[in-house]
Amino acid sequence: MAKKQKKEKTYSGGVQPPVDIVGQKMERGYNYINNESPEKLSDINYIPSHIQKVVSPFVREVARKMDDLTDLREGYDKNSPEHEQIRLEMEKLAGSLPTLKDQLGKLNLGTLDLKKALGSISPGSQDANLYTNFLVLAGQADGYHIDDDGKISMASVYGKKPEDISYFKLDDASNPTSGQSPIVIEPYESKANIWRLAEETKQNQIEGKPFDEEWVYKRLMNELTDKGASNTIGLAFADLAGDNSSKSFADQWNDGLADPYFYTNPETGEPLQGDSSWMKDPANYAILQKYLGKYITNVMKDVYGVIDKETGQVKKTQAQIAQEIVKKYSK
């Protein structure tokens, strides 16, 4: 989540909390994004109406200051320090306009990325991060500010009290999936890799090849490590069977898994309490990675089938997700 900025600024529109602040802003944000076309957001000259109200006054003020400085400069000798100081001020003013144009492009591209991501947002996304993205990229901030350098920031009531105001710099939150408040996207590539691993595992069982648990675990851990925390969080909350009905690891963790390993912090040995919301925090990535590596390895065991040493037959398992994956590749 974006950090609060202590420095107070003047923001257009005031900062007044609406009734049901979260619900209304989220609904309006979805409507805003749905109504913004990719063509407009890709246009380098497009300025959204909610930001236009601060852009136009800023540009006019820059023009006014340039005129004033031009008149002031004419009263000094070209070789005087005063003339040089005014020249530097004029250069800074002039530079704020291309910076502002770049900022507007960044805002529009961020909105476009959020629009593309809407249909793929994972349940593993933190609500606060999704809300922040709507404030910054979906026109739902309560006020906007452009500093002297042409940089854009936003302000919004972000708490229970009217004075609980937070400030967000566009540069910190312009990318909805990798900024300071990233949302988690459904991990399609990793899900496909797991399905391929399930198919390969089942084929090995059919061909009589042994199940290599250590190799499977290492392969899964490499997958989780290479793609990072957000991908791992997405997998924890994903329907790995791909049938839109099987429970995710997070859901099964909430229901209660039989193996106590999944409820003991592997780093401290302390028990984990509460629900699966802890999995959404990237700070817990290392723990979640170990859990998922073991969990999906166990799923692959179910896919392969455990051999009963006495009968030599494959034991039946009750792992619903494993059965669904097997079904997917056994037609």
N, C-alpha and C positions, 0 to 999 in steps of 0.2 A: 504494500500500500504506500502511496506517495506520502512523503514526510510533510509535517506542518512547517510552514515558514513563519518565523517570528516577526519579520518585518511587515508592518501594516502598509497597505496600498489603497488607493482609491479605485474602486471597481464600479463600472457602469451598472445601472439597474438596481443598485442596492444589494443587500444580502438578507432577504427576508425568507424565513422557512415556510413553505407551503404546508397545507394540511396533508397528512399521510405522505411525507416527503419521499420516502423510498418508493412506495407503490406508484405514485403519480409520475415520478421522474423515470422510473423504469418503463412504464407504459408509454409515456411521451417519447422516450428514447427509442423504443422499438418502432414507433410510428415514424419518427424522424428518419431513422436509418432505412426503413422500407421505402420511404418516399424520395430518398436521395438516389439518383441514378448513377451507375458507374461512369457514364459519359460525363456528367457534370463534375463528379469528384476527380476525374482524370484530367479535366480542363485546367491548365495552368493559370487561367485568368478567373476562375470561379471563386467567388467569395460568399460563403454561406450567410444567410440573412442575420443569424444571431450574432455573428462576429463583425458584420458590416457596420453595426452601430458604433463600434469602437475604432474600426479601421478608418472610416471617413474622417472623423474628427482628428485622428492622429496624423493623417496625411495633410489635412488642412493646417494643422499646427506646425508641422515640419515646414510647409511652404511659407507660413507667416514668419517663423523664426529665421528662415533663410533670407527672406526679404529684409528683415530687421538687421541681420548681421551684415548683409551686403551694404546697406546704407551706413552702418557703423564703421565698416572697414574702409569706406571711402574717405573717412575723416582722418586716417592715419597714413603715414609714409609707408611705402611698400617694404622698406627695409627695417621697419620698427618692430619690436617684440610684440606690440599690441596687434599689429597687422597679421603677424605669424600666428598668434594665439587665436584670432578670429578665424583664420583660414583652417586651423585644425578643428575648431568647433563646427565649421561648415562641412568639413569632410566627414566628421562623425555623424552629423545630421543626415547628410546625403547617403551615408552607408546604412542607416537604419531602414531605408525603404527597400533595398534588395533583401536585407535580412528578413523584414516583415513578409516579403513575397515568398521567400523560402519557407518561413513559418506557416504561411497559409497553405502552401503545397504539402508540407508535412502533416498539417491538420487534416486535409482532405484525403491524403493517402492513408492516414491512420483510420479515418472513418470508413474508407473503402475496405481496408483490411478487416475492420470489425464487422462490416456488412457481410463479407465473405465468410467470416468465422461463425456467424450466428447459428447456422444450421449444424455446426460441428462442435459446439461448446460441450465440454465434458461435465458431468455431475461433480467431478473432482475440483471444479473451479471454486475459489472462495467467493462468497457472496459480496464481500467488501471490495474485492478486486473487480468483479463484474460491474458493480455500482460505480466505482471510480472511472472505469472506461466509458460508462454512459455519461458521466458528468463531463469528462474531457472531450470525448470523440463523438458524442451524440447530442450535443447542444443543450445539455441539461445543467450546466453550471449556473449559479445565481448572479455572477458578475465576471467581467473580463477586463484584463489590463494589458497594455502594451508598454514596455519600458522604453527608456531612451535609446536602447540599442535595437529596438524593433522586435524584441522577444515577447511571446504571448504567454500569459498565465491566466488561471481561472481561480475563482473563489466560490465556495459553497458551504452552506450549513451542513455540518457533518457530525452531528451529535444530537443529544436530547434537548439542549438549550439553544436559544437563538444566538448566543455569543460563541457557541462551539463552531467556529469557522475554520475551514482548512483551505490551504492554497496549493495549487497544483501547477507546476511548470510544464508546458507542452513538451519540452525536450525530454522530460522524465517519463512521460506517459503516452507518447505518440504511437508507440507500437503496442497493440493490444495483447500480444502474446509473449513479448519479451521486455516490456518496460518495467517500471518499478511496481506495477500492479498487474502482473500478467494473468490472463485467463488461460485455462487449460483446454486444449483441443483434443477431440477424440483421436486416439493413437492408431489410425488406420493401418499404417505400415507395420507397426509392431504386432498388431492383431493378425495381419496376414502372415507374418513370419511365424507366429505361434501356431496358426492353422497348418502351415507347411510343415512345421516340426511335428505336429500331431499326425499328419499324413505319413511322414517319414517314419515316425515311431511305430505306427500301426503296420506299415509295410515291413518293417524289420521283424515285428512279431510274427507276421504271416510267413516270412522267409526263414524263421527260426534263428534269427540273429539275437544275441543277448542284449538286454537293456543296459546301457551304460549311464548310470545315474550321475556320476561325476561329470561326464562329458556334457550331458543335458543341462546340468546346473550351471556349468561354466559358460555354455553357449547362451543361456538365458541371462546370466549376469553381465556378459559382454553386451548383449542387446540393451539391457537396462542402463548400463554405464554409458554406452555410446550416445544414447538419445536423451539422457539427462533427466532432471527431476520432474519437469512438467509431464513428460511422456510416461514416466513411472507412475505418477499420480493418476494420469488418465487411464492407464491399464488397471489400476486398483479399483477404479469405479466403472470399468467397461464390462459389457456383456461379451466375454471371450468366446462364447459359443456362436455368437452372431445370429441368434434366433429371436432377439428382442424379448426374450422371456426368462432366460437363465439369469441367475443372480450373480452380481459381481463379487469379487473378493471382499470388497468393503461391506456389501450386504451380508455376505456369509459370516464375516467377522462380527458384525452386529448380532447376528442370530446365534452365534456361538459355534466355533470350530472345535472338533474333538481334541486336536493336538494342542496341549498347553504351550508349546513353543511359541505360538502366534500371539500369546498374551503376556510374554515376558520380554522386557527390553533387552536385546542381545548385548547391549553395550554396558548396561548398569546392573542387569539382573533383577530390576524392580518390575513389579506387575504393572501392566497398562490398564488404566481405568477409563470409563466413559464409553462414548460411541466412536465411530470411525472418523469423526471430523479431524482428528489429529493427523490423518493421512493427507489432508489437503495442504498442510504446512510444509513448504520445501525444506525447512530446517530438519524435518524428520525423514528426509529422503533416504539416508543411509539405512535406517531401520526398515523402512518400507521396501527398499530394494532387496534386502535379505529375505524378508517375509515372502515377497512375490516370487523370488527365485526358488525358494523351497516349495511354495504353494503350487506354482506351475509345474515344477518338477514332479510333484506328487500327482498332478493331473496327468502328466505324460506316463507315469506309472500305471494309472488307471486305463489310459488309452492302450498301453502295451498289454496290460493284463498281468496280474501276479500269479506265478505258477505255484500251485500247491505241491510241495515236495512229496507228499504221500501218494497223491493221485496222479500227479503229472499233468493235471488239467488247469486251465485258466480259471482263477477265481472270479466270481462276479463281484462288481463293486457298486456302491450306491452314489458315487460322485456324479451328480446330475450334469455338471458342466462337461465332464469327461465323456459321458454317454452321448451328449449332444455333439461334441466334436467328432467322436467316432462315427456317429450317424452321418455327419456332414461329408465324411470321406469314405463311407462304406457302401454307397449306392452303386 
